[in-house]
Amino acid sequence: MAEDILHEVTQADYKYGFTTDIETDIIPIGLNEDVVRLISAKKNEPDWLLEYRLKAYRHWTTMKMPEWAQLKIPEINYQNISYYAAPRKNAPKNLDEVDPELLNTFNKLGIPLEEQMALSGIAVDAVMDSVSVKTTFKETLAEKGIIFCSFSEAVEHHPDLVRKYMGSVVPHTDNFYAALNTAVFSDGSFVYIPKGVRCPMELSTYFRINAINTGQFERTLIIADEDSYVSYLEGCTAPMRDENQLHAAIVEIVVQKNAEVKYSTVQNWYPGDKEGKGGVYNFVTKRGLCKGDNSKLSWTQVETGSAITWKYPSCILQGDNSSAEFYSVAVTNHHQQADTGTKMIHLGKNTSSHILSKGISAGVSNNSYRGLVRVAANAENARNFSQCDSLLLGDKCGAHTFPYMEVNNDSAIVEHEATTSKINEDQIFYCNQRGISTEDAVGLIVNGYAKEVINQLPMEFAVEAQKLLQITLEGSVG
Amino acid sequence: METIKNVSVPEVSLSGKLEGLEQQYIDLYKQYHEQIKQHSASVMNLSRDVSFGLFEQLGFPTSKLENYKYTDLKEPLSGEYGLNLNRLKIPVNPYEVFKCDVPGIHSYLYFVVNDGFYPVNDTRNETLPEGVIIGSLSQMAEVHPELIENYYGKLSNTKKDGLVAFNGAFAQDGFFMYVPKNVQLDRPVQLINIMRSDVDFMANSHNLIILGEGAKAQLLVCDHTVDDVRFLSNRVTEVFIGENATYEHYKLENTHTKTTNLSTLLIDQQASSNVLGNIITLHNGVTRNTIEIDIDGENCETLLCGMAIADKKQQVDNFTSIIHNQPNSNSRELFKYVLDDMSKGGFTGKLYVARDAQKTSAFQTNRNILLNKSAKMRTKPQLEIYADDVKCSHGATIGQLDETAKFYMQSRGIPEKEARLLLMYAFTGDVIENIRIDALQDRIKLLVEKRLRGELSNYEGCVICQ
């Protein structure tokens, strides 16, 4: 019985696979300085940004792909990728001008824009293959002085802010994919919350990779000025494809004094089929800087998609008394590979961080947690607690844990716990006894297992996250 | 102690300032490999050139390698060390230097001076059970080539490790122990490694330990340094445990701060065998212990413990790896560190459960106390699990002494200093509890207490025997 269910689990197909025919404006494949210039020109960027892109490109050419992760990454030909694709029509002014096909796509994904606006009060900055198509609720936000727009708009209208903060958390030299992103990033979101403002709604962006063979190079910059608060959601789905798609995004968050940022992600890109063919490569650099005293940053992620995930949302606790949290559920199935975790760098005094990671592996997938907790010599009274649990569904998958703890101060307290086990037979038996089918029982157990993290998500997202868990482990789980 | 002259003066002076740190040794080997082979056993020479080739390719490990992330060997390896390639005899009377005598331990006693087995006629060794062979590896390799050929290098030659390869190229002798089928040693075997030289000295020794089916042995390895010069010891120990055999390995290091101790312990466990490893670093300079245990049979029990007390600028890095290749085995790991002053601690606990190693249970704990602002601890548990029906966990903490516990004791009239001591002593207690030789356990308890009181913080020769 249990074997049947595990079999079903490993046979589950991707539910969100479809392609929308929208005319896209694609530049030819390959990457060189001219391509970088072309992207910059297409977006009418100022010179300083072009220079920055070129600097990053030149640095990128000197770098190699990182190989330390517990991942088998097929060779990627970076000259065989088109680095820019944009819906051809110019940005629409209202809903009527939005391509009906595009609206349809969102409808298929179950996120009708109108409904979202009306019902949940979420402002959606929908990103369809790189160029921002539609931004909602901008007016409401503008009243409070909040800036929530696409990255290109921010470059146009708020160049000072962009110039001041871009690259301040993730420099272009940071790593291979960050350098690549900095050179060719197409668009993304920009959020600025002014001093003392509490953002009245959850800010949300839906990413969706759409055109064939285009890498998605998003760049998100969130700045929370003193005493402000914002909760930001990011969700992803991608259509079914044969060829691997590369996604190398950067998210930078700056949290000033007394400010708080909550960043939540649900990621469900195409993970490849049962044979491990296709799927998205998700190589993302996410980092937040708790710059001011008493600042707070929280990352929550639910990772169910992508063929390969390489992602470490990190926090630099620079301000005194700053705190950071990282909550993660990562599910891998079929041939998926995930190497994900976090970094907590304690620099200020009295800083605290909390890590909670739940990994679930099924099929022949490999799921790794990799986390670093570093306490600098001057970080008095730093406190960290990390817990990472792994659940194995099936005897051909792997679960790995690589926590690093580097403590240079004697007043620090750093704790780490990890467990690995399979689903408890006793619990399944207990449920069976009470008339719950094994299928539902496994679902209950897995949901309970991930509950601590799911609870951290905002309401709307929590529902979607649970659905995604169900779909990923279709047939048995949830 | 008599001074020894013109004994370990190297035939070749190594400048340490050539292109790379490796180059001088590569040149040395190319020039003197004939002598090296001439003064060693033919069995040991079989893979010597291959090991050398591997070393040429790998070089010395740097902290950029994941497995050596917390060990920086650049400084220790840049010293100018002499090597005793021609196996010149070192006139030392180990009994005069050491009266190794843990009260009540009644061990079989053997010496390795620098990197060569040092034969003594000890009456205590006369009662060694029949069939047990203990002696110099290179000599025994000539007497029992068929035995040693089957084992020598079988574990170490599979490692892609610069230090192990270096050892394979340069090691000429070491300690050899063979306990045949169903023979159980009634007393522990004590192996005293003495570092003795008038000039900075590098020792490369290779130990081989074989336990037949159902055999039982306890080995206590003590590391000591005598002279106030820089020592670098690069030792590889291979241990083969037969089915149903029981083996206990205690490594006690008490060396001075100019010592670099690089030790690789490779253990292969067959079905239903039981292994205990206890690695205690009381006083040292720079220490890197690599301990790799392969569980190649079902129903094995493995317990690996260790502790380190370090202050000044001492460095202790324990890299451990337990590999479960077969189902139904249990392993447990426990490491504790107390770090003071500017000392640096490192711990890596790799745990690998292969695809078919179902019903494995493996638990790992690493706890560390930092007593000083400048002390540093790096810990990296690492679980790689490919089987689903397993129970694995690990926990690691870095922190301080419990203030409330200290306060509790103080409020009951125990002075603060004493309370601290008690807490630290209790902290290391569960590692010491895992010493299964009573006399040794008592001795270590005393030594740890002395060490924590600061009475051992200066090098005092062999603390086991004083």
HADDOCK unambig.tbl for C-alpha pairs under 7 A between the chains (distance, minus, plus):
assign (segid A and resid 392 and name CA) (segid B and resid 388 and name CA) 5.27 0.50 0.50
assign (segid A and resid 393 and name CA) (segid B and resid 388 and name CA) 6.73 0.50 0.50
assign (segid A and resid 394 and name CA) (segid B and resid 388 and name CA) 5.96 0.50 0.50
assign (segid A and resid 395 and name CA) (segid B and resid 387 and name CA) 5.21 0.50 0.50
assign (segid A and resid 395 and name CA) (segid B and resid 388 and name CA) 4.85 0.50 0.50
assign (segid A and resid 396 and name CA) (segid B and resid 355 and name CA) 6.75 0.50 0.50
assign (segid A and resid 396 and name CA) (segid B and resid 386 and name CA) 6.57 0.50 0.50
assign (segid A and resid 396 and name CA) (segid B and resid 387 and name CA) 6.67 0.50 0.50
assign (segid A and resid 397 and name CA) (segid B and resid 386 and name CA) 5.81 0.50 0.50
assign (segid A and resid 398 and name CA) (segid B and resid 385 and name CA) 5.32 0.50 0.50
assign (segid A and resid 398 and name CA) (segid B and resid 386 and name CA) 4.14 0.50 0.50
assign (segid A and resid 398 and name CA) (segid B and resid 387 and name CA) 6.80 0.50 0.50
assign (segid A and resid 399 and name CA) (segid B and resid 384 and name CA) 6.18 0.50 0.50
assign (segid A and resid 399 and name CA) (segid B and resid 385 and name CA) 5.13 0.50 0.50
assign (segid A and resid 399 and name CA) (segid B and resid 386 and name CA) 6.49 0.50 0.50
assign (segid A and resid 400 and name CA) (segid B and resid 383 and name CA) 5.07 0.50 0.50
assign (segid A and resid 400 and name CA) (segid B and resid 384 and name CA) 4.26 0.50 0.50
assign (segid A and resid 400 and name CA) (segid B and resid 385 and name CA) 5.72 0.50 0.50
assign (segid A and resid 401 and name CA) (segid B and resid 382 and name CA) 5.37 0.50 0.50
assign (segid A and resid 401 and name CA) (segid B and resid 383 and name CA) 4.77 0.50 0.50
assign (segid A and resid 401 and name CA) (segid B and resid 384 and name CA) 6.47 0.50 0.50
assign (segid A and resid 402 and name CA) (segid B and resid 380 and name CA) 6.80 0.50 0.50
assign (segid A and resid 402 and name CA) (segid B and resid 381 and name CA) 6.25 0.50 0.50
assign (segid A and resid 402 and name CA) (segid B and resid 382 and name CA) 4.60 0.50 0.50
assign (segid A and resid 402 and name CA) (segid B and resid 383 and name CA) 6.55 0.50 0.50
assign (segid A and resid 403 and name CA) (segid B and resid 380 and name CA) 5.58 0.50 0.50
assign (segid A and resid 403 and name CA) (segid B and resid 381 and name CA) 5.99 0.50 0.50
assign (segid A and resid 403 and name CA) (segid B and resid 382 and name CA) 6.66 0.50 0.50
assign (segid A and resid 404 and name CA) (segid B and resid 379 and name CA) 5.96 0.50 0.50
assign (segid A and resid 404 and name CA) (segid B and resid 380 and name CA) 4.56 0.50 0.50
assign (segid A and resid 405 and name CA) (segid B and resid 378 and name CA) 5.43 0.50 0.50
assign (segid A and resid 405 and name CA) (segid B and resid 379 and name CA) 5.05 0.50 0.50
assign (segid A and resid 405 and name CA) (segid B and resid 380 and name CA) 6.16 0.50 0.50
assign (segid A and resid 406 and name CA) (segid B and resid 377 and name CA) 5.88 0.50 0.50
assign (segid A and resid 406 and name CA) (segid B and resid 378 and name CA) 4.31 0.50 0.50
assign (segid A and resid 406 and name CA) (segid B and resid 379 and name CA) 6.47 0.50 0.50
assign (segid A and resid 407 and name CA) (segid B and resid 376 and name CA) 5.69 0.50 0.50
assign (segid A and resid 407 and name CA) (segid B and resid 377 and name CA) 5.21 0.50 0.50
assign (segid A and resid 407 and name CA) (segid B and resid 378 and name CA) 6.21 0.50 0.50
assign (segid A and resid 408 and name CA) (segid B and resid 374 and name CA) 6.66 0.50 0.50
assign (segid A and resid 408 and name CA) (segid B and resid 375 and name CA) 6.34 0.50 0.50
assign (segid A and resid 408 and name CA) (segid B and resid 376 and name CA) 4.55 0.50 0.50
assign (segid A and resid 408 and name CA) (segid B and resid 377 and name CA) 6.58 0.50 0.50
assign (segid A and resid 409 and name CA) (segid B and resid 373 and name CA) 4.98 0.50 0.50
assign (segid A and resid 409 and name CA) (segid B and resid 374 and name CA) 6.47 0.50 0.50
assign (segid A and resid 409 and name CA) (segid B and resid 375 and name CA) 6.85 0.50 0.50
assign (segid A and resid 409 and name CA) (segid B and resid 376 and name CA) 6.85 0.50 0.50
assign (segid A and resid 410 and name CA) (segid B and resid 370 and name CA) 4.87 0.50 0.50
assign (segid A and resid 410 and name CA) (segid B and resid 371 and name CA) 6.00 0.50 0.50
assign (segid A and resid 410 and name CA) (segid B and resid 372 and name CA) 5.41 0.50 0.50
assign (segid A and resid 410 and name CA) (segid B and resid 373 and name CA) 4.68 0.50 0.50
assign (segid A and resid 410 and name CA) (segid B and resid 375 and name CA) 6.79 0.50 0.50
assign (segid A and resid 410 and name CA) (segid B and resid 399 and name CA) 6.92 0.50 0.50
assign (segid A and resid 410 and name CA) (segid B and resid 400 and name CA) 6.83 0.50 0.50
assign (segid A and resid 411 and name CA) (segid B and resid 399 and name CA) 6.95 0.50 0.50
assign (segid A and resid 411 and name CA) (segid B and resid 400 and name CA) 6.79 0.50 0.50
assign (segid A and resid 412 and name CA) (segid B and resid 399 and name CA) 5.80 0.50 0.50
assign (segid A and resid 413 and name CA) (segid B and resid 398 and name CA) 5.59 0.50 0.50
assign (segid A and resid 413 and name CA) (segid B and resid 399 and name CA) 4.38 0.50 0.50
assign (segid A and resid 414 and name CA) (segid B and resid 397 and name CA) 5.38 0.50 0.50
assign (segid A and resid 414 and name CA) (segid B and resid 398 and name CA) 4.95 0.50 0.50
assign (segid A and resid 414 and name CA) (segid B and resid 399 and name CA) 6.32 0.50 0.50
assign (segid A and resid 415 and name CA) (segid B and resid 396 and name CA) 5.70 0.50 0.50
assign (segid A and resid 415 and name CA) (segid B and resid 397 and name CA) 4.21 0.50 0.50
assign (segid A and resid 415 and name CA) (segid B and resid 398 and name CA) 6.40 0.50 0.50
assign (segid A and resid 416 and name CA) (segid B and resid 395 and name CA) 5.31 0.50 0.50
assign (segid A and resid 416 and name CA) (segid B and resid 396 and name CA) 4.91 0.50 0.50
assign (segid A and resid 416 and name CA) (segid B and resid 397 and name CA) 6.08 0.50 0.50
assign (segid A and resid 417 and name CA) (segid B and resid 394 and name CA) 5.85 0.50 0.50
assign (segid A and resid 417 and name CA) (segid B and resid 395 and name CA) 4.32 0.50 0.50
assign (segid A and resid 417 and name CA) (segid B and resid 396 and name CA) 6.53 0.50 0.50
assign (segid A and resid 418 and name CA) (segid B and resid 393 and name CA) 5.26 0.50 0.50
assign (segid A and resid 418 and name CA) (segid B and resid 394 and name CA) 5.24 0.50 0.50
assign (segid A and resid 418 and name CA) (segid B and resid 395 and name CA) 6.24 0.50 0.50
assign (segid A and resid 419 and name CA) (segid B and resid 392 and name CA) 5.62 0.50 0.50
assign (segid A and resid 419 and name CA) (segid B and resid 393 and name CA) 4.07 0.50 0.50
assign (segid A and resid 419 and name CA) (segid B and resid 394 and name CA) 6.54 0.50 0.50
assign (segid A and resid 420 and name CA) (segid B and resid 391 and name CA) 6.03 0.50 0.50
assign (segid A and resid 420 and name CA) (segid B and resid 392 and name CA) 5.07 0.50 0.50
assign (segid A and resid 420 and name CA) (segid B and resid 393 and name CA) 6.08 0.50 0.50
assign (segid A and resid 421 and name CA) (segid B and resid 388 and name CA) 6.68 0.50 0.50
assign (segid A and resid 421 and name CA) (segid B and resid 389 and name CA) 6.74 0.50 0.50
assign (segid A and resid 421 and name CA) (segid B and resid 390 and name CA) 5.63 0.50 0.50
assign (segid A and resid 421 and name CA) (segid B and resid 391 and name CA) 5.16 0.50 0.50
assign (segid A and resid 421 and name CA) (segid B and resid 392 and name CA) 6.63 0.50 0.50
assign (segid A and resid 422 and name CA) (segid B and resid 388 and name CA) 5.58 0.50 0.50
assign (segid A and resid 422 and name CA) (segid B and resid 389 and name CA) 5.82 0.50 0.50
assign (segid A and resid 422 and name CA) (segid B and resid 390 and name CA) 6.95 0.50 0.50
